[in-house]
Amino acid sequence: MYNFYSILPETYILCNICILLMYGVFFSTFSLLGYPLLSKNFNLLVLQILIFSFLLSFLQTPLNLLSWNNLLINDWFTYYAKLIILLATIGWLLLSFEYLINEKLNYFEFWILILLAVMAMLFIIQAYDLLAIYLTIEFQSLIFYILASIKRTSEFSTEAGLKYFILGAFSSAFLLFGSSIIYGLTGLTNLSDLSKFFSGIVENDIPFNLIIGFIFILVAFLFKLSAAPFHVWSPDVYEGAPLSVTAFFSILPKLAIFGILFRFLLFTFYDFISHWQSIILIVIFLSILIGTFGAFAQTKWKRFLAYSSINHIGFFLLALLSGDLNGISSVLFYGIIYIITMLGIFAFAVNVKFYAYPKSYQFRYLYNVNGLAKTNPFLALALTIILFSMAGIPPMAGFFAKVFVLLSAVQVNAFGISIFAVVMSCVACFYYIRLVKNIYFDSSVNWIVIKPINKTSSLILGLSLISILFLFIDIEMISIITLVMSIPFLH
């Protein structure tokens, strides 16, 4: 019973996927106009499934236990991480539904893949064995390859899926090879057993082969996070995939992979800290550098957001350097603010369309926002607030997220990289504020008319803005949750 209790939401989602699959196969009929009868129906059913899954997770008693023959773990981190992932998915679904109908992504399989991806993420945060980690990450990756290339009529989408698949296969090979090296040398795959095996190990006694296996696994995780120098797939996949799929990639998987990274670095391989700190330091430097200067050269929103997210990954990893409770709490705090901000910016990017006779076209290039303040001051103000938060300007939520991360890095005397991060933040401010200048002071060639945003997307945008603007009134509301989430990694 305990085995099933720990994966109750996942079991519920899986049963519903089977029912939806049969429902879709039996009733999927396309009308002559290319508008499917099932699209709206499926959207509401998936929304209902996600809400019930959230309630199932929320009403569970958080248990500290290992289940399924020690392959999965349940603790305070998994409890809250499940709730955050399910809430973020509900937010993403509300903002992307109208886009999918307009773009004629009329495949009922799309929604089934989304539910499978959510289930994969819920399993990833519970994985407690190298075998479980590999299987769950591979499960998620295979779904993501299909989602990236879901728009069959677009060669860009097909190219994105193919690039993601080929490069993703490399990272999966690294993960499997590293795991097999560690298993070959120790005979263990469980993270807890490995932690006991390595406890108190002297640095000079660590075999070179073991370090190689460890580095291979770490590289695979950093690839999944799109941290530099393993970021090459990210801008191309972000650009080629349909906009709502790009939003899904950007918002959701980061928290799940960071959960695995915490267990791997701060719990199992904590005694290797001198080795992995230097690797993480190089990755932070490259991520912040490439993310900041890469965003300068971009003219398209999707690539701009891809490089911006690489920059954010550098800040995420900065807090990991300390390897203590404050560091983990800071990463989780930054993660929650990042998810809220991304929901806001994609609510804007996915749903803003311009009228251009005889049809409307999608908001795609950075110059599309020129003179937005003259035609739609409310949207202009919303985008300005989100951009200020991404730049880290007080008193927006993004400022406090960056401050917490920098404080945890300074506490372990990482002064050099902290100063570098602050300088790069100032440089990044330039291109965020340049966009704000374009919104308020530039004028577009043609007078732009914007289609009204639908109610659900404006609701998500409004909630995101309220969270960004007024979080400073009660920061403890989130920081208490992040502290509770970080406690299990101290054992």
N, C-alpha and C positions, 0 to 999 in steps of 0.2 A: 504493500500500500504506500509506503514512504517513497518508493521509486516512482510511482505514478503521481503522487502528490507533488513532487518537486517539478514535474514537467506537465502540470495540468493545463496551463495556457497553450503550450505547444501541441499537446494531444488534441485539445479543442480545435485549434487552427487546422491541424492535419485532417481531422474528421470532416471539417467543413470544406476543405480543399477537395476531398474525394466527392462530396455531395455536389459542390459547384461544378466540378469537372463533368459529372454525369448530366447535370442540369444544362450546362453550356453545349455539350455535344448534342443533346436531344432537341434543344430549342433554338440553336443559333441559326437564324434565317436572316439574310440580308435583303433589304428592300431595294428597289431599282435605283433609288437615289444614293445608295451606298451608306445609308444610315441604319445601323443595326438595331434590332428591336431590344437586344439584351444589354446595351451599353449602360444606360442609366440604371437599369435594374441591378446589374452586377455591381455598379459603384455603390449603390445603397446597401446591398447585401454585404459587400466587403467592409463598408463602414460599420455596419452592425456587428460583424464578426470581430473587428478590431476593438470596438467599444466593449463588447462582452469579454474579450480576452484581457483588456485592461482591468475590468472589474474583477475578473477571476484572479489576476495577479495581485491586485490591490487588496482583496479580501483574504488572501492567503496569510497564514501566520509565518513570518520569516524564520526559517529553521536553519541552524548551522549543521548541515549533514552532508555526507558523501553518499551518492546514490549510483545505481547502475554499475555495480562492481567497481566503484571508485573512478568511473569515467567522468562523472559530472559532480559539481559541487553546488551547494546552495548556501548563501550567506547574505549579509546585509547588502553587499555590493550587488549581487545578482538580483536581489529583490527590487532595489531602486533603479538599477540599470534597465531592467525589463519594463518598468513603468515609463521611464524616459523614452525608450525606443518606441513603445506602443503609442505614447502621446504624440511623439514627433511624426510617426507614420500617419496618424489620424489628421494632423495638421497638414502634412504633405498631400494627402488624398483630397482634402477639401479644396486646396488651392489648384490642384492639377486636373480636376474632372472636366471642366469646360474646355480646357486646352486639348485634351485627348479627343473630345468630340469634334472640335474645330479642325484638328489635324487629321481627322479620319483614322485614328489609331483604334480601329473598331474590332480588335481581337479580344475575345473574352479570356483567352489564355494569358493576356497581359496581367489581368488582376490575379490570376492563379499564381503566376510567377512572382508577383509582388508579395502575396501571402507566404509563398515558399521562402522568399528572401528574408522576410521578417522572422519566420520560424528559424532560419539558419542563423540569424543574428542572435536570437534568444538562446540558441544552443551554444554559440561561440562564447558568450559571456559566462556560460556554466562549465565549459570544457576544462578538465582537470588532468588530462593525460595527453601525451604527445600524439597518440593515435586519434583521440577525440578531437584534438586541435586541428590535425590535418584533415580529417573527414569533414568537420563542420566548415572550415575555411574553404575547402574545395567545393563543398555543397553551395556555399554562398557565391563563390567565384563563377561557377558554371551558370548560375542563374543570371549573374551580372553580364556575362558575355552575351547571353540571349537578349537581355533587356537593352544592351547598347545597340544591338543590330535589329531591334524590333520593327523599325520602319522600313519595310522591305522595298518600298518604291524609291528610297533615297540611297544613292551610292555613298554618301557621307556616313550614314548610319551603318551601312554594311562594312565600310572601311574601319569605322570606330570599333565595331564588334570584333573584326579580324585582328586588328592591332592589339586590342585588349586580350584576346584569346592567346595570341602567340607569346606576348610578353608575360601574361599571367601564367602560362604553362611553365616558363622559366622559373618564376618565383615559387610555383608549386614544387618544381623539381628541387630547388634549393631547400625548401622546407622538409621535403621527404628525405633528401640526402643527409641533411643535418641531423634529423631525428634518427635515421638509421645508424649514423656514426655514434651518436650518444648511446643508443641502445646496444650497439656492438661493443662499446667500451665498458658500459656499466651493467648491462642486462636489465635496465629499468626504463619504464616509460612514464610512470605516474609522477606528477610534479612534486607531490609530497615526499615520495620515496627518494626522488633525486635531490630534493632539498636536504633531507637527512644525510644522504650519501656525501654531499659536498660540504656539510656544515663543519666549520673549523678547518677547512683545507688551507694549507699554507700556499701562498702565491707561487712559490718556486716548485711546488709539487704538482701543479696542474699540468697534466699531459698536453702536449701541443695538439694532438689529434682532437682532444676534447674541445679546445678553444676553436679549432676549425669548424667542428660540428655546431658549436654554439653560434659562431659568426654567421654560418649559413642560415640558421633558423632566424636570427635577428634580421638579416638582409631580407628574407621573405616577408617578415612583418612590416619592415620599413617600406618595402615595395607596395604592400597593400594599403599603407597609409599615404602613399605618393609623396614620401619625404625625399628630398634631393640627396644624392644623385640618382635615385631610383624613381624619378618623377616623370621620365620621358613620355610615358603613355598618357599621363593625366590630361594635358591640354587638348590632345587630339581626340581622346575619348569624350571629354566634356563637350567639345565642339561638335563632333559627329553624331552623338546620341541625341534623340529628341529632348527638348528643353525640360520636360517634366522628369525624364529619366536622369538627366544631368542633375536636377534638383535632388532626386532620390540618392544618387551617388554621393552628392556633396554633403547632405544633411545627416544621413543615417549610419553608414558603416564605421565611421571614425571611433565612436564610443565603444563598439564591440571589440574592435582590434586593440584599442588601448587597454581594455579589460584584460585581454590575453597578454599584452605586453607587461602590464603590472605583475601578473602572476609569474610570468617568465623571468623578468629581470629582478623584481624586488622581493620575490618569494623564493623561487627555485634557485636562481643563479646569483643571489645576493653576494656570495663570497667571491664572485668574479668581478666585483664592482670596479676594480681598477682597470680591467680590460674593457668592460662595456661603457664606462664613463667616457673614455677617450674616443670610442667609436661614435657615441651619441653626440659628443662635443663637435666632432667633424660634421656630422649630419645636420646639427642645429645651425652651424655656421653656413653651410652650403644652402640649406633650405631657406633661411632668412635672406641670404644674399641673392639667390636665383629667384625666389618668390618676389622679392622687392623690385629688382631690376628687370625681371621678365615681364612684370605687369606694366612697366613703362612703355614697352614696345607694342602693346596690344591695341587693336582697334575694335575687337568684338567682345561683347559682354561675357560670353561663355569662357573664352580663353583668359580674359581678365580675371574672372572669378576663380578659374583653375590655378593661376599663379598666385592669386590672393590666398587661396586655401593652402598652397605649399608654404607660403610665408607663415600662416597660422600654425601649421604643423611644427615649424621651427620653435614657436612659442610653447606649444604643447610639450615638446620634448625638453625644453629648457627647465621646466619644473621637475622633470624626472631625474635630473642630475643629483639632487639632494638625496633621493632614495629614502625619504622619511615620510611621516604622516602628513606634514604640511605640503610637501611636494605633490603627493597623490591627490590631496584635497584641492590644491591649486589647479592641477590638470583637469579634474572633474568639474570644478567651477568654471574654468575657461571653456570646457566642452559644452556645458549647458548654455552659457552665453552665446557660444558659436552656433549652436543649433537654433536658438531663438533668432539670432541675427540672420542666419541663412534662410530660415522660414520667411522672414520679412522681405529680404531682397528678392527671393524667388517668387513670392506672392506678387511682387511688382513686375519682375522680368517675364514671368510666364503669362500674365494676364493683360499686360499693356499692349494694345494693338492700335495702329494708326489707320484711319480711313484714307485710302488712295483709290480714287475712282478707277475701275468699277468694283474693286474689292479692298479688303483691309490687309495689312501686312504686319508681320511680327516685329517686335522691338528687338533688334539684333546688334546694331553697331553702337559704340559709345557716343558717337555724334548725334544719335537719335534723341538724346535728352536735351540738346541745345534749345534754349528758350522755353523749356517746359514750364517754368514759373509763370510765364505770360498766359499760357493756355490752360494750365491746370495747377494752380498754386498749392492745393492740398497734396497732390501726388508729389510735387516738387519738394515740399517740406518733409514728407514721409521719407523720400529717398535721401534727402540731405541728412536727416537724423541717423538713418542706418549707416550711411557712409562715414559720418563723424564717429559713430560707435566702432566701426571697423578700423578707423584710423587711431582710435584710443584717445579721444578728446574728452576731458571731464565735463559734466558729471555723467556721461553715458556709461552704460554697463560695460562696454568694451574696455574702457579705461581701467576699471577696477579689476577686470579679468587679467589685464596685462600687469598691473601693479602686483597682484598676488603672485603671479608667476615669477616676476623679477625679484620679489622679496625672498621667495623660497630658493632662488638661485644664488642670491647675495649671501644667504645664511650659510652656504657651504663654500664661501669665498670664491665663487665663480665670477669675479669682478670683470675680467676681460670680456667674456662672452655677453655679460649683462650690459656693459657699456656699448658693445657692438649692436646688441638688440635694440637699445634705446635710440642709437644713432640711425639705425635702419628704419625704426618706427617713424622718426622725424622725416626721413626720405620718403617713406610710404605715404605720409601725410600729404606730401606734395601732389601725388596723382589722385588721391581721394578728393582733396580740396580743389584740384583742377576741374574735376567733374562737377563739383558744386558751383564753380565759376561758370562753367558751360551752361548749367541749368538756369542760373539767375542773370548772367550778363551777356551771354551770346544769343544771337538770333538765328533761327533756322531759315533756309532758303524759301521753303514753302510754309504756309500757315498750317500747323499740324492739328488735326482733330483726333482726339483719342476716344476709342470705344469705352463705354462704361465698364468698370470692373464688376464682376458678379459678387453677390452678397457674401458668399463663403470666403472668397479670397480677400475681400476687404475686411472681413472679421479677423482672419489670420494676420493680415497686415497691421490692423489696429491693435491686436493683442501683443504682437511683436514690438510695436512702437511703445506701448504702455510699459512693457517689461524693460525695454532699453532705457527709457526716460526716467522711470520712477524706482528702479531697483535700489538706488543709493539710499532711499528712505529706510529700507530694511534689508540689508545685505545678508543678515543672519538667516533669513528665510531659506536661502539656497546654501549658504556655507555650512549650516548645521547638517543638512542632508549629505553634502559632500564629505564632511568629516566622518559621519556614520558609515558612509560607503567605503571610506579608506581604511577603517579600523581592521577589517579582516586580513589585510595584507601585512599586518604587523606580526601575525602569529608565526 
